Amino acid sequence: MSAQSEGEYAEALQNYYEAMRLEIDPYDRSYILYNIGLIHTSNGEHAKALEYYFQALERNPSLPQAFNNMAVICHYRGEQAIQQGDPEASETWFDQAAEYWKQAILLAPSNYIEAHNWLKMTGRFYKKN
């Protein structure tokens, strides 16, 4: 974690890959995968980040922060779609963000207040896809 917190992402990734090679416990592996996802998110590699968040959730479906980060990426992509003049794509991304935020809130009801408010303000809190 030290290399990651100091912004030494390449070194941190190598450390996490080594940890994945050595760690056998699925729960611990989920956090390693989550941290790899964080690094890819920080580097703007959103597709890779999503892959690692999915892998983390496969091993530990009770990881609200992974759902939250996936929602943030989808929301960001929705904002990008608006800027590119593609409202249909933006709605798809925003709907996906809503589903991930609902999962995060379900797992950690007192967290993600801003996401909760966004869901209510956009009418997505009770909307089913």
PLY file of the C-alpha trace (Angstrom):
ply
format ascii 1.0
element vertex 129
property float x
property float y
property float z
element edge 128
property int vertex1
property int vertex2
end_header
0.00 0.00 0.00
2.90 2.37 0.67
3.91 2.59 -2.98
0.28 3.18 -3.98
-0.26 5.96 -1.43
2.93 7.64 -2.63
1.76 7.58 -6.23
4.25 4.91 -7.28
1.62 3.04 -9.25
3.91 0.86 -11.36
5.67 -0.40 -8.23
2.36 -0.87 -6.42
0.97 -2.89 -9.33
4.00 -5.17 -9.26
3.53 -5.65 -5.52
-0.16 -6.48 -5.97
0.54 -8.92 -8.80
3.08 -10.65 -6.58
0.54 -10.72 -3.74
-2.00 -12.31 -6.09
0.52 -14.99 -6.95
1.04 -15.80 -3.27
-2.39 -15.22 -1.71
-4.91 -18.07 -1.84
-7.72 -16.74 0.36
-10.55 -15.43 -1.89
-11.49 -12.69 0.59
-7.93 -11.34 0.75
-7.59 -11.69 -3.01
-10.71 -9.55 -3.42
-9.00 -6.62 -1.72
-5.87 -7.05 -3.78
-7.98 -7.01 -6.95
-9.89 -4.00 -5.64
-6.61 -2.13 -5.06
-5.42 -2.98 -8.57
-8.71 -1.52 -9.79
-8.03 1.65 -7.81
-4.68 2.08 -9.51
-6.20 1.64 -12.96
-8.92 4.13 -12.03
-6.27 6.63 -10.93
-4.48 6.11 -14.24
-7.69 6.75 -16.20
-7.78 3.15 -17.40
-11.46 2.73 -16.65
-12.12 -0.44 -18.65
-9.28 -2.22 -16.87
-10.43 -0.86 -13.52
-13.94 -2.20 -14.09
-12.51 -5.64 -14.90
-10.63 -5.73 -11.61
-13.62 -4.47 -9.62
-15.74 -7.24 -11.19
-13.10 -9.82 -10.26
-12.99 -8.48 -6.70
-16.77 -8.76 -6.44
-16.72 -12.32 -7.76
-14.62 -13.24 -4.73
-16.31 -10.92 -2.26
-19.79 -9.70 -3.27
-19.99 -7.64 -0.06
-17.52 -4.99 -1.19
-19.55 -1.77 -1.40
-16.56 0.35 -2.33
-16.09 -1.68 -5.52
-19.73 -1.07 -6.47
-19.29 2.62 -5.67
-16.16 2.96 -7.80
-17.84 1.16 -10.69
-20.75 3.59 -10.37
-18.40 6.58 -10.38
-16.78 5.33 -13.59
-20.17 4.78 -15.24
-21.36 8.21 -14.12
-18.20 9.77 -15.54
-18.78 7.99 -18.84
-22.36 9.28 -18.81
-21.06 12.82 -18.39
-18.63 12.24 -21.28
-21.47 11.01 -23.47
-23.42 14.21 -22.77
-20.40 16.30 -23.78
-20.14 14.25 -26.98
-23.79 14.90 -27.77
-24.99 11.35 -27.18
-27.89 11.57 -24.71
-28.96 7.96 -25.33
-25.55 6.61 -24.33
-25.47 8.94 -21.34
-28.77 7.54 -20.06
-27.44 4.00 -20.43
-24.30 4.88 -18.46
-26.29 6.75 -15.80
-28.70 3.83 -15.43
-25.75 1.48 -14.97
-24.23 3.83 -12.40
-27.56 3.83 -10.57
-27.62 0.04 -10.37
-24.10 -0.08 -8.94
-24.84 2.68 -6.43
-27.98 0.87 -5.31
-25.84 -2.21 -4.60
-23.31 -0.13 -2.68
-26.05 1.52 -0.63
-27.70 -1.84 0.05
-24.41 -3.10 1.49
-23.54 0.11 3.36
-26.77 2.07 3.98
-25.15 4.91 5.92
-22.49 5.53 3.25
-22.71 7.10 -0.19
-25.09 9.90 0.78
-24.29 11.91 -2.37
-25.05 8.89 -4.53
-28.28 8.35 -2.62
-29.27 11.96 -3.26
-28.36 11.69 -6.96
-30.49 8.56 -7.27
-33.48 10.36 -5.74
-32.97 13.60 -7.72
-32.75 11.75 -11.03
-35.68 9.45 -10.26
-33.46 6.37 -10.39
-33.76 5.32 -6.76
-36.84 3.19 -7.34
-36.40 2.67 -11.08
-35.84 -0.92 -12.19
-33.82 -1.71 -15.29
0 1
1 2
2 3
3 4
4 5
5 6
6 7
7 8
8 9
9 10
10 11
11 12
12 13
13 14
14 15
15 16
16 17
17 18
18 19
19 20
20 21
21 22
22 23
23 24
24 25
25 26
26 27
27 28
28 29
29 30
30 31
31 32
32 33
33 34
34 35
35 36
36 37
37 38
38 39
39 40
40 41
41 42
42 43
43 44
44 45
45 46
46 47
47 48
48 49
49 50
50 51
51 52
52 53
53 54
54 55
55 56
56 57
57 58
58 59
59 60
60 61
61 62
62 63
63 64
64 65
65 66
66 67
67 68
68 69
69 70
70 71
71 72
72 73
73 74
74 75
75 76
76 77
77 78
78 79
79 80
80 81
81 82
82 83
83 84
84 85
85 86
86 87
87 88
88 89
89 90
90 91
91 92
92 93
93 94
94 95
95 96
96 97
97 98
98 99
99 100
100 101
101 102
102 103
103 104
104 105
105 106
106 107
107 108
108 109
109 110
110 111
111 112
112 113
113 114
114 115
115 116
116 117
117 118
118 119
119 120
120 121
121 122
122 123
123 124
124 125
125 126
126 127
127 128
